[in-house]
Amino acid sequence: MAYNPNQYGYQQQQYAYGAPPPQQSYGRAPPPQQYGSPALSHQSYAGSPHVGYGQPSQGYPPAGSYGRPPPPAGPPPGTDPQLWSWFQAVDTDHSGQLTVDELQRALVNGDWSPFNIETVRMMVNMFDTDNTGTIDFNEFAGLWKYIEDWKRCFQTFDADGSGSIDRNEMKNALRTFGYNLSDGFITVLIQKFDKYGKGDVTFDNFVQACVNIKTLTDSFQRFDTDRDGWIQINYEQFLELVIRQRA
């Protein structure tokens, strides 16, 4: 589905449920960790030096190897050359489209762990405007801006600069977004998205958790017409709510 900048994004709601992160700096500079950086080698396909955006995680085969044609000589007119070079490096089969697996291999957290495949699939679904199951360069550009916006948000709430969000940091983040959630629910949320059993969540899982909260809240609000935090729904309405969430 297409990305709406007011969805999963940066628009403060007036009701108590809150909204996802506003696009602002929160008054302090971000720590040096790189979240969602492309896992590029020191040499890009075009032979240029390491891009300096993230640290290298793994290399990719050079252009034209394994019988594949080399990537196009240059970016489309008006394209950010650096973003284009990242796209070309990630597009390992030179198809002009990024699959979920290609994108996952290219994205790393601040601790160098790969992105959760579920988070990558969620992002591809959000930006796959033509419903091909892949993303082209224009869709990739929108997705990259989305990741960058979330990265700044994550760095704000990663108070200790650890590269992960613990229970207290998650509570602070959600309350800042306006979600009035209990300590018990925050604990459940951390347990759900703590993929490594450390009691915290990495950048990718933080994004997935917040997007899930936003999507479920939107579904709930369809029934909570008086905005009092309570709804009464029948069996089929409950099924519809769940099915729409998973669509």
Solvent accessible surface area in square Angstrom, and as a share of the most:
residue,aa,sasa,rsa
1,M,101,0.45
2,A,65,0.50
3,Y,59,0.22
4,N,72,0.37
5,P,86,0.54
6,N,79,0.41
7,Q,56,0.25
8,Y,14,0.05
9,G,1,0.01
10,Y,38,0.14
11,Q,84,0.37
12,Q,102,0.45
13,Q,43,0.19
14,Q,185,0.82
15,Y,56,0.21
16,A,67,0.52
17,Y,38,0.14
18,G,2,0.02
19,A,0,0.00
20,P,5,0.03
21,P,0,0.00
22,P,28,0.17
23,Q,99,0.44
24,Q,102,0.45
25,S,77,0.50
26,Y,59,0.22
27,G,75,0.72
28,R,102,0.37
29,A,81,0.63
30,P,80,0.50
31,P,24,0.15
32,P,117,0.74
33,Q,48,0.21
34,Q,64,0.29
35,Y,0,0.00
36,G,1,0.01
37,S,1,0.00
38,P,4,0.03
39,A,0,0.00
40,L,6,0.03
41,S,28,0.18
42,H,111,0.50
43,Q,108,0.48
44,S,21,0.13
45,Y,30,0.11
46,A,98,0.76
47,G,47,0.45
48,S,46,0.30
49,P,101,0.64
50,H,45,0.20
51,V,33,0.19
52,G,60,0.58
53,Y,42,0.16
54,G,1,0.01
55,Q,103,0.46
56,P,45,0.28
57,S,54,0.35
58,Q,80,0.35
59,G,53,0.51
60,Y,35,0.13
61,P,34,0.21
62,P,96,0.60
63,A,38,0.29
64,G,31,0.30
65,S,27,0.18
66,Y,172,0.65
67,G,78,0.75
68,R,73,0.27
69,P,89,0.56
70,P,89,0.56
71,P,24,0.15
72,P,81,0.51
73,A,122,0.95
74,G,35,0.33
75,P,53,0.33
76,P,57,0.36
77,P,140,0.88
78,G,93,0.90
79,T,25,0.14
80,D,76,0.40
81,P,91,0.57
82,Q,78,0.35
83,L,20,0.10
84,W,28,0.10
85,S,32,0.21
86,W,10,0.03
87,F,3,0.01
88,Q,13,0.06
89,A,3,0.02
90,V,2,0.01
91,D,2,0.01
92,T,17,0.10
93,D,68,0.35
94,H,32,0.14
95,S,66,0.42
96,G,33,0.32
97,Q,59,0.26
98,L,0,0.00
99,T,50,0.29
100,V,27,0.15
101,D,82,0.42
102,E,10,0.04
103,L,1,0.00
104,Q,44,0.20
105,R,103,0.37
106,A,1,0.01
107,L,2,0.01
108,V,5,0.03
109,N,1,0.00
110,G,18,0.17
111,D,72,0.37
112,W,111,0.39
113,S,17,0.11
114,P,80,0.50
115,F,1,0.00
116,N,23,0.12
117,I,51,0.26
118,E,85,0.38
119,T,0,0.00
120,V,0,0.00
121,R,113,0.41
122,M,33,0.15
123,M,0,0.00
124,V,2,0.01
125,N,82,0.42
126,M,4,0.02
127,F,8,0.03
128,D,8,0.04
129,T,78,0.46
130,D,77,0.40
131,N,122,0.63
132,T,78,0.45
133,G,43,0.41
134,T,27,0.15
135,I,0,0.00
136,D,39,0.20
137,F,24,0.10
138,N,117,0.60
139,E,15,0.07
140,F,2,0.01
141,A,33,0.25
142,G,27,0.26
143,L,0,0.00
144,W,17,0.06
145,K,116,0.49
146,Y,2,0.01
147,I,0,0.00
148,E,33,0.15
149,D,6,0.03
150,W,0,0.00
151,K,15,0.06
152,R,107,0.39
153,C,4,0.02
154,F,0,0.00
155,Q,8,0.04
156,T,24,0.14
157,F,8,0.03
158,D,0,0.00
159,A,82,0.64
160,D,99,0.51
161,G,21,0.20
162,S,68,0.44
163,G,4,0.03
164,S,15,0.10
165,I,0,0.00
166,D,53,0.28
167,R,88,0.32
168,N,104,0.53
169,E,16,0.07
170,M,0,0.00
171,K,57,0.24
172,N,82,0.42
173,A,0,0.00
174,L,1,0.01
175,R,115,0.42
176,T,55,0.32
177,F,0,0.00
178,G,18,0.17
179,Y,7,0.03
180,N,106,0.54
181,L,45,0.22
182,S,70,0.45
183,D,62,0.32
184,G,46,0.44
185,F,78,0.33
186,I,2,0.01
187,T,46,0.27
188,V,88,0.50
189,L,11,0.05
190,I,9,0.05
191,Q,128,0.57
192,K,132,0.56
193,F,11,0.04
194,D,24,0.13
195,K,89,0.38
196,Y,109,0.41
197,G,68,0.65
198,K,149,0.63
199,G,40,0.38
200,D,32,0.16
201,V,1,0.01
202,T,7,0.04
203,F,0,0.00
204,D,2,0.01
205,N,2,0.01
206,F,0,0.00
207,V,0,0.00
208,Q,18,0.08
209,A,1,0.00
210,C,3,0.02
211,V,5,0.03
212,N,37,0.19
213,I,13,0.07
214,K,13,0.05
215,T,30,0.17
216,L,77,0.38
217,T,20,0.11
218,D,45,0.23
219,S,11,0.07
220,F,56,0.23
221,Q,16,0.07
222,R,122,0.45
223,F,43,0.18
224,D,1,0.01
225,T,117,0.68
226,D,100,0.52
227,R,102,0.37
228,D,81,0.42
229,G,35,0.34
230,W,204,0.72
231,I,49,0.25
232,Q,180,0.80
233,I,49,0.25
234,N,90,0.46
235,Y,157,0.60
236,E,127,0.57
237,Q,63,0.28
238,F,104,0.44
239,L,72,0.36
240,E,60,0.27
241,L,21,0.11
242,V,41,0.23
243,I,114,0.58
244,R,142,0.52
245,Q,43,0.19
246,R,196,0.72
247,A,120,0.93
